[in-house]
Amino acid sequence: MAFIANGSFVGRRDNLSELSGLAAAVELGRGAVEESPSAGLPSHLGRMCATPLLKFEEEQELFRRMNFCKYRANALRSRLSRTSPDAAKVAEVEEYLCRAERIRNHLIQANTRLVMSIARKFADARNAFDDLLSHGFSSLMHSVEKFDYARGYRFSTYATCAVRRDLYRYVMSRKKDAQRFATGSDEYLNGCGEEAADEGELTEATWNHLSGSIQQMLGQLDDRERFIMTYRFGLDDSGKRASYSRLGERLGISKERVRQLANRALEKLREWAPEHRLEGLVT
């Protein structure tokens, strides 16, 4: 259980009456006031933006209470008996952790607009906004856990740097993958095209179309599926086909799970094939 330690927590009694109305409502799960969904946004994004932005003082209080609740839970848990823990104390630990989670979720929701704003700037034909938003939220959640409110900075300053950095790395990683997959698939498909042309089955133009279409479809798969398709069918620079066992070791999953993901990816490719006029080529 990670939390930002603060010397003022030591020996401090928990007094909810000292909290502001917002902090008390969030911590006790009574529900904070929400704004109307933002106009012009899809309904699911509008709901995500319904939590009002926080003032600096509100932000500081919520971060302080979140870390205090974690500190109290940790202190109580450290005094529990390993063999016969007191049920009331266990319930108190769980209550403090529940309060900390409520505050954490509110902080995340209040900064949703920030992630959306940054994700829009990175979105393009190769990087879908929804994917960027998902990665941005992961970065935001990590930032909430790591932010040291006692330094006196606004959380948005800290989170903006973290989200931008992580999305930049994500975009560059996808760009590298796309270049590597394109190189491997071109070589592989060009070789197959030559063989097919010799047999009089497919023209060079058909294989060029197939190559471009496969690159586009690979880009629609998620990261694990694209990785498996690339290395299972030798579409990387080496051109070597990897076994399910080897791929499982590299991904940290079982051979059977790799097989399932490969089958799922192939089903997606078959489903997308008609859009690229490849019905007879993806079987």
DOLUM-728952 format. One line per 8 residues: number of its first residue (from 1); their letters; for each residue y, z, x of C-alpha. Coordinates in Angstrom, 3 decimals. Each point is the difference from the previous one (the first is absolute). Example, Ala and Ser with C-alpha at 12.3 -4.5 7.8 and 13.67 -1.06 7.14 Angstrom:
2
1	as	-4.500:7.800:12.300 ~ 3.440:-0.660:1.370
***
This chain:
283
1	mafiangs	0.000:0.000:0.000 ~ 3.127:-1.236:1.763 ~ 3.404:1.583:-0.525 ~ 3.263:0.430:1.894 ~ 0.127:3.600:1.230 ~ 3.213:1.945:-0.491 ~ 0.747:3.480:1.313 ~ 1.714:0.929:-3.259
9	fvgrrdnl	-3.349:-0.222:-1.824 ~ -1.442:3.001:1.845 ~ 0.047:3.087:-2.184 ~ 1.892:-1.773:-2.755 ~ -0.938:0.798:-3.577 ~ -0.431:-2.759:-2.534 ~ 2.867:0.267:-2.465 ~ 0.161:-2.887:-2.474
17	selsglaa	3.170:1.381:-1.572 ~ 1.898:-1.079:3.140 ~ -0.841:-3.666:-0.552 ~ 2.226:-2.581:-1.639 ~ -1.002:-1.387:-3.374 ~ -1.322:-3.235:1.536 ~ -2.117:1.719:2.662 ~ -1.477:2.451:-2.488
25	avelgrga	-0.798:-2.754:-2.507 ~ -1.675:-2.185:2.637 ~ -1.951:2.815:1.619 ~ -1.292:1.454:-3.251 ~ -0.850:-3.405:-1.464 ~ 2.416:0.221:-2.903 ~ 1.235:-3.511:0.647 ~ 3.327:-1.041:1.447
33	veespsag	2.537:-2.146:-1.817 ~ -0.768:-3.702:0.328 ~ 2.315:-2.972:-0.254 ~ -0.616:-3.033:-2.181 ~ -2.131:-2.654:1.752 ~ 2.108:-2.386:2.040 ~ 0.917:-3.168:-1.877 ~ -1.370:-3.282:1.319
41	lpshlgrm	-3.080:1.554:1.606 ~ -3.635:-0.347:-1.106 ~ -1.057:2.985:-2.093 ~ -2.211:1.576:2.691 ~ 2.791:-0.226:2.590 ~ 2.543:1.246:-2.510 ~ -2.062:3.123:-0.645 ~ -0.280:0.603:3.736
49	catpllkf	3.800:-0.035:0.266 ~ 0.553:2.403:-2.906 ~ 0.339:3.090:2.223 ~ 3.686:0.557:0.888 ~ 1.211:-0.082:3.593 ~ 0.376:3.405:1.620 ~ 3.180:1.545:1.308 ~ -0.133:1.367:3.539
57	eeeqelfr	-0.138:3.629:-1.196 ~ -2.791:-0.781:-2.485 ~ -1.952:-1.848:2.658 ~ 0.316:2.886:2.464 ~ -1.119:2.536:-2.586 ~ -3.041:-2.033:-1.045 ~ -1.152:-0.571:3.583 ~ 0.507:3.681:0.766
65	rmnfckyr	-2.012:1.075:-3.053 ~ -2.788:-2.522:0.689 ~ -0.458:1.324:3.519 ~ 0.330:3.613:-1.141 ~ -2.755:-0.511:-2.579 ~ -2.260:-1.475:2.669 ~ 0.873:2.839:2.356 ~ -0.865:2.607:-2.662
73	analrsrl	-3.269:-1.750:-0.833 ~ -0.950:-0.123:3.667 ~ 0.913:3.677:0.540 ~ -2.023:1.120:-3.026 ~ -2.977:-2.153:0.913 ~ -0.083:1.368:3.548 ~ -0.524:3.496:-1.438 ~ -2.865:-0.957:-2.300
81	srtspdaa	-3.446:1.331:0.722 ~ -2.390:-2.724:1.117 ~ -2.972:1.596:-1.714 ~ 1.525:1.353:-3.234 ~ 3.493:-1.406:-0.635 ~ 2.011:1.678:-2.715 ~ 0.162:-2.292:-3.049 ~ 3.570:1.006:-0.825
89	kvaeveey	1.168:-0.803:3.529 ~ -1.789:-3.358:-0.063 ~ 1.743:-0.802:-3.280 ~ 3.343:0.963:1.566 ~ -0.652:-2.321:2.955 ~ -0.824:-2.856:-2.360 ~ 3.144:0.684:-2.040 ~ 2.232:-0.223:3.074
97	lcraerir	-1.692:-3.248:1.076 ~ 0.466:-1.402:-3.505 ~ 3.702:0.877:0.104 ~ 0.379:-1.667:3.411 ~ -1.670:-3.153:-1.323 ~ 2.326:-0.152:-3.025 ~ 3.042:0.213:2.262 ~ -1.470:-2.604:2.384
105	nhliqant	-0.605:-2.428:-2.880 ~ 3.554:0.477:-1.273 ~ 1.449:-0.708:3.446 ~ -2.067:-3.184:0.206 ~ 1.043:-1.157:-3.473 ~ 3.673:0.720:0.714 ~ -0.141:-2.333:3.022 ~ -1.883:-2.869:-1.642
113	rlvmsiar	3.131:-2.158:-0.136 ~ 0.358:0.296:3.772 ~ -3.466:-1.429:0.634 ~ 0.529:-2.799:-2.523 ~ 3.299:-0.965:1.648 ~ -1.585:-0.208:3.464 ~ -3.136:-1.799:-1.229 ~ 2.117:-2.725:-1.639
121	kfadarna	1.568:-0.838:3.363 ~ -3.419:-0.603:1.578 ~ -1.533:-1.891:-2.936 ~ -0.604:-3.717:0.416 ~ -2.638:-2.629:-0.754 ~ -2.477:1.592:2.432 ~ 0.728:3.653:-0.819 ~ -0.246:0.919:-3.674
129	fddllshg	2.497:2.534:-1.293 ~ -2.739:2.121:-1.620 ~ -1.924:0.259:3.289 ~ 3.149:0.977:1.878 ~ 0.830:2.535:-2.698 ~ -3.450:1.562:0.340 ~ 0.324:0.332:3.776 ~ 3.551:1.262:-0.408
137	fsslmhsv	-1.150:2.777:-2.320 ~ -2.654:1.062:2.501 ~ 2.721:0.273:2.624 ~ 2.240:1.919:-2.418 ~ -2.751:2.522:-0.795 ~ -0.614:0.572:3.696 ~ 3.748:0.429:0.556 ~ 0.229:2.685:-2.695
145	ekfdyarg	-2.670:2.007:1.809 ~ 1.642:-0.372:3.425 ~ 3.701:0.387:-0.850 ~ 1.697:3.049:1.545 ~ 2.716:0.842:-2.507 ~ 1.400:2.774:2.245 ~ 1.570:-2.582:2.315 ~ 2.600:-0.735:-2.638
153	yrfstyat	-0.578:-3.746:-0.434 ~ -0.394:-1.819:-3.279 ~ -3.615:-0.881:-0.717 ~ 0.987:-3.580:-0.834 ~ 1.188:-0.504:3.598 ~ -3.353:1.143:1.379 ~ -2.075:-1.868:-2.596 ~ 1.917:-3.272:0.390
161	cavrrdly	-0.818:-0.146:3.711 ~ -3.651:0.864:-0.604 ~ -0.536:-2.491:-2.853 ~ 1.798:-2.830:1.813 ~ -2.031:0.615:3.155 ~ -3.326:0.070:-1.830 ~ 0.741:-3.074:-2.125 ~ 1.148:-1.914:3.079
169	ryvmsrkk	-3.275:0.863:1.744 ~ -1.949:-1.009:-3.097 ~ 1.772:-3.369:-0.275 ~ -0.425:-0.740:3.708 ~ -3.668:0.965:-0.153 ~ -0.567:-2.386:-2.905 ~ 1.855:-2.730:1.870 ~ -2.254:0.447:3.035
177	daqrfatg	-3.084:-0.034:-2.208 ~ 1.155:-3.155:-1.767 ~ 0.575:-1.770:3.308 ~ -3.384:1.083:1.328 ~ -1.811:-0.963:-3.208 ~ 1.805:-3.347:-0.132 ~ -0.997:-0.865:3.568 ~ -3.628:0.941:-0.516
185	sdeylngc	-0.362:-1.647:-3.386 ~ 1.641:-3.227:1.198 ~ -2.424:-0.327:2.890 ~ -2.996:0.896:-2.139 ~ 0.907:-2.296:-2.869 ~ 1.050:-2.874:2.221 ~ -3.420:0.137:1.649 ~ -1.723:0.031:-3.355
193	geeaadeg	2.222:-2.839:-1.146 ~ -1.085:-2.196:2.864 ~ -3.648:0.591:-0.815 ~ 0.564:-0.709:-3.669 ~ 1.937:-3.171:0.752 ~ -2.874:-1.249:2.144 ~ -2.303:0.454:-2.944 ~ 2.474:-1.764:-2.287
201	elteatwn	0.305:2.993:-2.304 ~ 3.639:1.198:0.371 ~ 3.117:-1.674:1.294 ~ 2.384:1.481:2.582 ~ 2.637:0.431:-2.700 ~ -2.453:2.024:-2.085 ~ -0.740:2.334:2.874 ~ 3.688:0.442:0.762
209	hlsgsiqq	0.508:0.966:-3.632 ~ -2.960:2.397:0.200 ~ 1.340:1.598:3.192 ~ 3.428:0.648:-1.500 ~ -1.469:1.309:-3.236 ~ -2.325:2.430:1.786 ~ 2.922:1.384:1.987 ~ 1.916:0.612:-3.232
217	mlgqlddr	-2.959:1.639:-1.712 ~ -0.740:2.227:2.988 ~ 3.600:1.185:-0.192 ~ -0.617:1.156:-3.597 ~ -2.886:2.289:0.992 ~ 0.640:3.617:0.935 ~ -0.102:1.009:3.665 ~ -3.658:1.069:0.117
225	erfimtyr	-1.261:-3.017:-1.927 ~ 1.975:-2.399:2.195 ~ -1.289:1.732:3.140 ~ -3.615:-0.289:-1.204 ~ 0.316:-3.661:-1.042 ~ 1.642:-0.922:3.287 ~ -2.514:1.612:2.323 ~ -3.068:-0.521:-2.177
233	fglddsgk	0.572:-3.771:-0.100 ~ 1.444:-0.392:3.502 ~ 3.540:-0.922:-1.018 ~ 1.620:1.901:2.877 ~ 0.784:-1.421:3.446 ~ -3.510:0.677:1.318 ~ -1.753:-1.868:-2.800 ~ -2.888:2.515:0.143
241	rasysrlg	-1.579:1.351:-3.169 ~ -0.253:3.805:-0.145 ~ -2.839:1.841:-1.726 ~ 0.545:2.349:-2.932 ~ -1.046:2.902:2.220 ~ 2.576:-0.872:2.661 ~ 2.749:-0.399:-2.582 ~ -0.969:3.328:-1.557
249	erlgiske	0.377:1.723:3.377 ~ 3.455:-1.494:0.508 ~ 1.157:0.962:-3.499 ~ -1.692:3.403:-0.050 ~ -2.099:-0.788:-3.091 ~ -3.671:-0.716:-0.686 ~ -1.661:-3.389:0.384 ~ -0.688:-0.075:-3.728
257	rvrqlanr	3.660:0.682:-0.800 ~ 1.008:-2.905:2.248 ~ -2.449:-2.225:-1.885 ~ 1.511:1.107:-3.316 ~ 3.537:-0.721:1.202 ~ -1.089:-3.398:1.327 ~ -1.569:-0.893:-3.348 ~ 3.123:1.163:-1.816
265	aleklrew	2.181:-2.140:2.274 ~ -2.229:-3.042:-0.567 ~ 0.238:0.515:-3.757 ~ 3.793:0.016:0.287 ~ -0.067:-3.195:2.054 ~ -2.221:-1.675:-2.592 ~ 2.356:1.136:-2.746 ~ 3.035:-1.373:1.839
273	apehrleg	-1.712:-3.243:1.034 ~ 0.960:-1.959:-3.165 ~ 3.682:0.714:0.667 ~ -0.387:-1.846:3.319 ~ -2.345:-2.683:-1.404 ~ -2.922:1.323:2.049 ~ -2.525:0.544:-2.794 ~ -2.647:-2.081:1.718
281	lvt	0.594:1.370:3.471 ~ -0.121:3.799:-0.533 ~ -3.512:0.841:-1.158
***
